[in-house]
Structure formats: C-alpha cells, structure tokens
Amino acid sequence: MHWQATALISLITVLSVAGQIIPYQNIIRCRACNNAVTLDDCSTLTVCDNRTEMCYMEEIITASFTILYRGGCRARQHCNPSTQSIGRRNSLELTSCSECCSLNNDCNHRLCGIRSSLVNVSQCYHCDSSAAGSTQSDVMNPEDCVTLTTCDANEVCQAETHYRPGLSLTFRYGCQNINMCKLLMKRAFEHLQECDGREGTEGCQFQSTCYACCADGGCNYSDCSSLQKRLYQLYKNQLFSLDTLSTRSSG
C-alpha cells in the first residue's frame, strides 16, 4: 500500500503543477529559481513536460552590475539559439548566458556558471584522457563530466575541445597554468571582439579548437565555446578580470 500511496501523491503533484497528466517517462525535473545568487539559493525542483519543455538556466547582469540566475522549465522552441538574446541589454538588465538541457533530472544545476558553495574555490571539473590520475576521460557532453580535482596554487580551471579527424568532437576539463590561461583568454577575447556582430562570416565561423579558463571553483563546466562567450559578456561589463580570471561577484 505504501508504494501505491507514493505513486498517487506523485501523480497529484504532476497534475497540480502542470495542469495536465504527464506520462511518467516524459517527466523531467528542473532546478527552479528567480534571481538566485548561487546554487544554494536555487534548491527547488519543478516538474516539466520533456515532450515540449527543457530545463534552462540564465545568467543576468543587473543595472547595478550584480550577477543573478534564473532557471526552470522553458518551451523547447525558446531554447533554439536563434531565438535567444544573449548579450542584449534592456533598460534594466543584460542576459549574459542562456542555456538549456534535457538529458536528465536537475541537468540545469551547472549551466551558465552557477556555482554551489559545496565546490571548493580551488576545485575544477576534471575529465581528460591524456592526464594521469583522471578518473574520467574526455566526454562528448559536458553534463557527463562529474569529477572534480583540486588544482595547484598556480593553476586555474580550463575547458577545451579535442578534435580528431573522422571522430566526434569531445570536451576536456582540468587545470592549467594561470599564465598560460591569461594568454589564451586574451587571444580568445580579441577574436570574440573582432567577430562581435559578424558571427558566421569568414574568420568568425565554428572553430574546432577552443580553450577557456576561469579561476572560480568549478567554473569550467560547459562546452568550451559557450564558456568563452559567457566570460566575454562578463568581461565587457567589467565583471571578469583577465588579470585574475575571476568574476567580480566571486569575491
């Protein structure tokens, strides 16, 4: 009888939240919050319909240059990159990152750089088949990298793409020397500045080689290109430093 009562409660919850019956196999639970500062302020899971919705997370820069996060369920058509307004500011705020996912429950809890206090400031995601001691190899999807490592004092977090002709593009995560990272990020930002408004034109097309670095705990979660663009938006708003590779709000 206990399992029957649990199943009934679960069904009622779906009906009360979604207003319609969602088959169990189509339920996805997404982290939901409004104007959260960290993941600790975004602790509620809401029920979404995976047939028509995805989990999302947005990073918002307010008029007072504070970084906030909003997440929950979003219609799939609104998760198309062509419908998003990343980098555009209205009179009150700018959206510096908007990402969606639907592979598993709570998949949006690491999108757009939202961080948890449970991740140490010296820890980075670590999935690298070429690194000794890495318990996870390169991944084809950033969500599959769940291993953390503690970096040395002169290192920061890095994400990169790894391309082998004829094979799928994969992502590597780990630690990198901070001086090397400063040079990599300076060049990356110069390229993004040159291509601002010229995406898809000659010289500003998809690149198979990508490096992105940051110095905040667990900040290297994302695909490399998205991480570069998010940090560039913060840099343009003086919220990311090329000297420390940290966001201003991280203290």
N, C-alpha and C positions, 0 to 999 in steps of 0.2 A: 504494500500500500504506500510505503514511503516514496518509492520511485514514481508512483502514479501521481502523488500529490506534487512532487517536484516538477514533473512534466506539465501538470496543469498550471502551476504558478508560472512556469516559463512561457507557456502559450499565452496566458493572460497578459504577461509583461509585453510580449510582442504585439498583441492586439492593442494594448493601451498606448504604446509608443508609436507604432506605425499606422494605426488606424485600419489595418488590413492584415489578413493572415499571410505570413511569410513562411514558406516551406523551410523546414529545419536546415536543409542543405544549402539554402540561399541566404541564411542569416550570416551577417558579418558584424562584429562588434568593433566600434571605432572609439579612440580616445577623443573625448569632447571637452572643450573649454573655450572661454571667451576672455581675451586679454590676460592670459597667463604669463607670468614672468619666467617660470621654469616648469619642468615636467611635474614637479611636486604640486604645482597649482592646477594641474590638468589630470586629475586622478579618476574621473568618471568615464565609464564605458557606456556608449549608447548603441542601440540595436539599429542596424541599417539593412536594406534590401540589396544584396550583392548583384541582383539582376539589373538594377537600374542605378545603383549608387556605389560610390567608392569612399574610402576614408581619405581625409585630407588634413593638411596642416599648413598654416600660413604664418610667415614672419612679417610683422608690421612695425614700421618705424613711425612713431607718433610725431606730432608737431613739436613736442618738447625733446625729441631725439631719444626716446625710450624704446627699447625693443620688447615687443609683446607677441604672444602667439595665440592663434585661434584655430580650433580644429573640430572635426565631427564628421558628418556624412555630407556628401555632395553628389549631385546628379552627374552621371558619367560624362555627359556631353560638356559639362562645365569643367571637366578635368583635361580636356583637349588643350594642348599648349597654345593653339591659335586663338583660344577664347580667353586666355588669361592676360592680366595687365601688370606683369611683373615690371618693376622699375617706374611705374607711372604714379604720380602723386596727385591726390586731390587736395582740397584746401586744408585738410586735417592730418592726412597720413599717407604713407607710401608702402606698397606691398613689395618687400624685397625678396620674397620667396613664396612660392605656392606649389605644393607637391601633393600627389595622390598615390594611393596604393590599394590593392585589394587581394593580396595573396593569402593573408591570414588575419586573424583577430588581432587588434591592437597594433597593426602594422604601421600606423602613423605616429607612434610614440617616439620615433627618432628622426622624423622628417624635418627639414628646414632648420636643422641645428639645435632644436630644442633639447636642453640638457637636464639631467637628473643630478641631484646632489649626491646620489649613490655612486656616481662615477668620479673617481679621484682626478684632481686637476692635472696630474702627470700621466694619466692613462689615455691610451689611444686604441681604437679598433685595430686588430692585427690579423690579417688574412693574407698570407704571402707564401707561395710555394717555394720561393727562392731563399727564404730566410730560415736560418737554423733556429729551432725552438718554436716555430709557429705551429700551433695545433690545428689551424685551418689553412687550406690552400687558397689560391685565387678563387673568386666567386663570380658567377655570371649575373647575379642580382645582389645589390647592396644589402637587401634585407636578410640575406643568408649569412652575412658576417656578424657573428655574435660574440666573438672572442676579444677580450681586452688584454693589453700588455702595458707595463709601466716603462716609460721612456727614461733615458738618461737625462741629466740636468741640461746638457747642451743640445737636446733634441726636442722636436715638436711633432705633432701628428701629420701624416701625409696620406693622401689618396692618389692613386694613379691608375691609368688604363694600361692594359697589357694586350698587345695585338700580335697575333701570329697568323701569317697568310693562310687562308683557307679554313681558319677556325673562328669561333665566335669571340667577340671582344669580351675580356674579363676585367675585373677590378682587383687591385691590390691595396692593402691598407697596412699601415705600420708607423714606424718612427723614422725621422730623417734629421740630419744635422741642421740646426736653425739657420746657419749662414747660407747653406745651400738652398734652403727653403726661401729665404729672403730674396735671393736672386731669381728663383723660379717664379715666385709670386709677382715680383716686379715686372718680369717679362710677360707673364700671363695678363696682368692688368693693362700693360701697354697694348697688348694685342686686343683685349676687350674694348679699350678706349678707341682704338683705330676702327674697330668693327661696329661700334655703337651706332645703330640705325642702318647698318649695311649687312646684316645677317643674311647668309645665303648667297652673297655675291662673291666674286673672285677673291680668294685670300681669306674669306670670312665664312667658309663652309665647315662642315663637320670635320674635326681632326681626330685621328685615331690615337694620337699621342697626347696625353693630358697629365699634368701634375698640379696638385692643390695642397697647400699646407695651412695649418692653423695651430694655435697654441693653447686653446681651451680644452678642458677634459672631454674626451670622447667626441671632439668636434669634427673628426674626419669621416663621419658616417654620411654617405650619399654617393651618387655617381659623381665622378670627378668633375665633369663639365658643369653640373648643377651646383656643386660646391664652389667652384670658381666664380660663377655668376652671382651666387648669393653673397659671397665675401666681397665681390667687386661693388655690389649695390651698397653694402655697409661701408666700404671704403669711400665711395663717393659722398656719403653722408657723414664722413669723419667718425664712423663708429668701428672701424677696423684699422689697425695700425700695421704698416709694413715694417716698422722697427721691432715690434714685439710679436706680431702675427696673432694678436689677441683682439677680441671685441671689447669696446669700451665698457659695455654693461657687465662684463665678466669680472671687473674689478681687478 
